[in-house]
Amino acid sequence: MAKDKLEQYILDNRNEFDTLEPSEKLWDGIVKEKPKQKIFSLNQMKWVARVAAAVLIFTGSYYFHEYRSQQKQLSSFKTEPNEDTHLYNTLIEAEFYYTAQISLEEEKLYHLTVGNSMVREEIQNELEELDKEYQALKEDLKDNADNEDIIAAMIQNYRLKLRILQDMMFQLKQVNKEKSTSDEIKLI
């Protein structure tokens, strides 16, 4: 209702509101305060171009260095087609195979341990320990220290991980089976 009175007052006295105009001095002051557009001088453009060139040279040299170091690492494995490259290829194939198998088993195992966080944590701790050992073996492999033994140990690490997961799956299935039979007996 107060809004209606105000609106009515404005409508009744509209002519009085429209009579006031700002002075010319006020408009001149507003126009003069308009921000000036900055134009880069030739010296500023040279400075910007130098900085851009320095950044371009730095990033280019960084990526060139990374490319060369990767090429050196690859060439160290591909020096001559001998037993070491065959072993390395075997390791890569084993990594792909066991990683896929371990992922499948972990997924199955996590579905079985939905309500049991203690078992999940225990499994996760075991797998983390094996991952640490695997990383240590990987560092040894970079040093080219006795490649055949290290690669065999790395593959054995994957086998051990998979075996632990399979054993845990078997044990959890046995526990679930025993639990379901005891629940059935209680119902009878």
Secondary structure, DSSP 8 states (H G I E B T S, - for coil): -HHHHHHHHHHHTHHHHHT----HHHHHHHHHTS-------HHHHHHHHHHHHHHHHHHHHHHHHHHHHHHHHHHHHSSSSSHHHHHHHHHHHHHHHHHHHHHHHHHHHHHHTTT-HHHHHHHHHHHHHHHHHHHHHHHHHHTTSSHHHHHHHHHHHHHHHHHHHHHHHHHHHHHHHHHHHHHHHHH-
